[in-house]
């Protein structure tokens, strides 16, 4: 049964004010705290993650519980797990989530927790990720996708552009390659900086990632290879790789992968990088 919050529930701005969440701006910046206050936009984000089916839901950084309340509105038998690093928010969460039985808040660093350790069920991650750790969290999840059904995540626009970029675009890079090899990626909702309180300096974008039913052999080697290549994204691929691998092997691998020696990393598709990694290992 879906939990129904009272009609007269406080707005997100009222919660922020009542609990003095922005009193210490240095502390707020440390936790990457910019709070999304548009309730209709929050519900729109949650709807992008539906249906929940039999999965459990994971949210990172519930803060004043704006997205949390929107998720709970659509939960039925689903359990919501929230991970919050800021322990000073515990009284707020106790008050706002009072009576919600299918939600628990874990006060820990999300970078230290495997989502799969929280539940034996499939997992859907729905989060407005903190700007300062969003990319690292995504990489952690990409390297351990078992039982993650889908992810609907908000990033700053620049990061979302990197994730979704294709060869030839200036934002295309390592993050694009790794993410697109492992997931189907789709941009969903642009979010203006003015939707946040306090407003950050950048706009944001909500994206959806659905893991692919594929296996990438040696992901660590693929990460190293793309690091080598995108450190010198405008140089010729042959010139880059011969610094790190046996030169005849580089020439043969490029030939077998149908990649020209003169190609630049920024023009090479994710599947070609995967094939190249498997040949060079």
N, C-alpha and C positions, 0 to 999 in steps of 0.2 A: 504494500500500500504506500503510495507516494505521501511524503510528509508535506503538510500544508502550513506555511508560515502565516502568522497573524496578518490581517489586512493592514493594521497600523504599524507594521514593522518599520524600524528606523531605516533611513536611506544610508547609503555607503558614506556619504559626506558627514552625516550626523554621527555615525559610528567613529569615523576618523577624528572628529572633533571631540566627542565624549571621552575617548581613550587617549587623547593627546598624541596621536601617532606621529605627528610631524614636529613635536616639541623639540627634539634633538635632531637637527638636520644632518649632522655628521653621522649619527647612527643610522638615520634613514638612508643616506647614500651608501653606507657600508653594506646594507642589506639589499640595495638596488630597489628601494621601495617607491614605486609610482603606481598609484591605485586607480584602477579603471572604475569609473563611477556611473556609467550609462547602463542601467539595468536591462534595457531592451537589447543593447548590443551584447551584453553578457549572455543573455538567453539565445541570441542569434548564434553565438559561438558554440554554445552547448548543442543546439540543434544540428550544427555541422558534424557533430560526433555521433549522432543517433543513427541507427538504433543501438542501444546498449546491450540488448540480448541478455545473455547470462553472465556477461563479463563484470568484473569489479572495475571501479574507476579510481584513477590516481590523479591527484592535483598536487602541484608543487607551489608552495608559498601562498596559502590561503589569505594571509593578511587580514583585512576587515571582512572577509567572507562574502564578497560580492559574487564572484564566480562560484564559490562553494554553494551558496543558496540557490543559484541558477541550476547547478548540477543536481542538487537534491530534489528540486522541483520535478525532474524528469526520471528520478530513480524509482524503481519498483522493488524488486528483490535484490537490486544491486547494492553492494557495499562501497562506500566512498572512503578512500584512504588519503589523508592530507599530510604532507610533510612540510613542516615549518621549522626553520632554523632559529627564528627569533623567539626565545622562550618568554619574553616579556609580553607576548600576545596571548598567553594562556588564559588569563582572566577574561579577555574579550571573547575568545573562542568558547569558553564555558558558558558565557551569557548568551551569545548569539545562537549557538547550536544547542542550547538547552532543550531537551525533549526529542532531539533527532537521534534515533537509535542506530541508524545504519551508517553513521559517520564517525570516524575516529581521527584524531590529530596526533601525529608522531613528531615530537620535537627533536629533530636531528638534522644533520647536513645531508641534503638529498644526494650529493655527490658520493656519499658513503653507503648508499642503500640500493640494492638490486630490487627493482619492482617485483620480481618473481619471488622474493623472500617474504612478501607481504600477504600473499594469498595463493592458494592452489588453483584458482580460477584464471581464465583469460583476463587480460588487462587492457583497458582503454585509458590512455593518458590524455587528460584535458587540462591545459595549463597556460596561464599568462606567465611565461618564464622570466625570472629575474635577468635583466640584461647582462649582469656581470658573470653569470655562470650558464646561461642558456645554451651556448654552443657546446660547452663541455658536457652538459647533461645529455644533449642530443647524441653526441659521439658515443658516450657511455651506453646509451640505449641501443644505438645502431650496432654496436659490437656484441650485443647480447639480446637479440630480438625474440628469443624463445618466449612464447605465450603472450607477447604483445600483439594485440589484434589491430590496433590503429592508434595514431597520435594526432590530436588536434592542438596545435601549439601556436602561441603568439610570440613572435620575435620582433626585434627592431627591424625596420624595413630593409636595411642594408644586409643583414644576415639572411633574411628570407629571400632576398634577391640572389644571394650567393648560393643558397640551397637549391633554388629552382632554375638557375641559369643553364643555358645550353652552350655547346661549343661555339666559339666565335663572339660570345658576349663578354664584355670586360669583367663582369662579376664571376665568370666561370672559373672554377678552381678545385682544389682538393675536396672541399666540403660538398661541392656539386657532384663530383665523381662518386665519392663513397656513398652519399645519401641516395643518389639515383640508381646505383647498382643494387642497393638493398631494399629500396622502397619506391612505390609509385607516389609521386609528389604533386600536390596541387595547391596553388594559391587560392584562398577563399575570400577573405574580408580585409580590405584596407582599413586601418584604424588611425585616425588623426591623433596627434599628440594632445590636442585639446580635449580629448575624451578622458584624459587622466588627471588626477589631482595628487600631487602637484604635476604640472605638465613637464614631461621630459623634453630634451632638445631635439628629438627625432620622432618620426612617425613609426608606426608598427604595421605588421601584416600577420594575419592568421593563415596558417597552412595546414593541410592534412597530409599525413604520411601513412600509407598502408604497406606493411612489409610484403615483399615478394616471396613467392615460394621457390627461392633459388638459394644455392649454397655458394659462397665465395670461399675458395680454398684457404689460402694463407692471407688473412686480412691484414696481419701485421706487415707482411712484405708489401702488399698493395699500398698501405699507408706510407711506408718508406719511399716507395717508388714515386708516388704522387708528390711527396714532399720534395724529393730531388728535382722533379720536373717543374713544379710550380714555383720553386725558388728562382727559376730562370725561365719564366713562362714565354718569353719572346725569343729565346734561343732555339736553335734547331735541336730536335730530340736526340739525334745521333751524337751531337757534340756534348750534350748533357750526360747521356748515359754512359759514354765511354770513360767518364771519370770515375764511375762507381762499379762498372762491370767489365768483364773481359771483352775487348773490342770485337773480336770475331763473333762472339756470342750475341753481342748487341746487334751487329749487322744481320745475322741470321734471324734473330727474333723479330726485328723490324720487318724483314722480308716476309716471314711466315705469317705475320699479323697484318700484312698489306698496309703498312705504315711507311710513308716516304721518309727517308733520312732527313729531309729538309723540313718536315712538318714541325710546327710549334706546339707545345703542350696545350695551349689555349684553344687549339682547333681539333683535338683528338677526343672522340666520344668515349663515354664511360666504359662501354663494352670492349673497346679497343685497349683501354688501360688494363682491364681485367685480363684479357688475352696476353698482353705484353708481360704483365706480372707473372703469369703462369709459365711463360716461356723463359723468363730470366731467372726464376728462382733456382 
